[in-house]
């Protein structure tokens, strides 16, 4: 297993994609994240046999920013998606559940922000999902809203997307939001952290099922061959949302298992999930120019 510094990891991921300049990385707490005091270990990454980047040892949660270029399909719609990769809360699979997704969205007029959140189940971790990973995605939502005018984002079009363990983090953000932070530690924390929408792809499902008409609209995706708690659990989540009056759309792809994400080698109908998501955003009015 080969270990790199955070900087080398970012350069490698940019090289993988080639065409664009290095995306900008924003620390969510430039002076250090609450709960990470005294943690100075460097972020590390490994390369899989397929050349994909897997990150661990996250102590400085961040966003990697992919903004639409002028003249791209749909240009800049003002919509933004904060993307939480999966990895069982012990690592983050940054390419097919992060950078690839953000790059596709930015090419179709939607700003993509790939979140590196703290890992609750990494060996020796003192973090928790509900205490730290949730705080990271909430801070990410507030950060994008705070810098909305700079990034061409409309504050009422900032949503979350999560894959597997990242889906759990995104679902928690959509269930436990605030109109403004009770702490209000700085100008960023005075922004709302309620997502405008949520996209959950083969998510680990949190126990929180307190849905209502105020629940952010949901786009739900999994494969029928995923483990039972997802392949059956996600349809059950959809029904619970509908019973509560929330808006949701569900896709269960036949013959598909866990972890498909966004890869060029993925074939069949499941490869079109991201176009379905884009169409769903459009139908909900989030892409109107």
Secondary structure by P-SEA (a helix, b strand, c coil): cccccaaaaaaaaaaaacccccccccccccccccccccccccbbbbbcccbbbbbccccbbbbbbbbbccccccccccbbbbbbbbccccccccccccaaaaaaaaaacbbbbbbbccccccccccccccccaaaaaaaaaaaaaaacccccccccccbbbbccaaaaaaaaaaccccccccccccccccccccccbbbbccccccccccccccccbbbbbbbcccccccaaaaaaaaaaaaaacccbbbbbbccccccccccccccccccaaaaaaaaaaaaaccccc
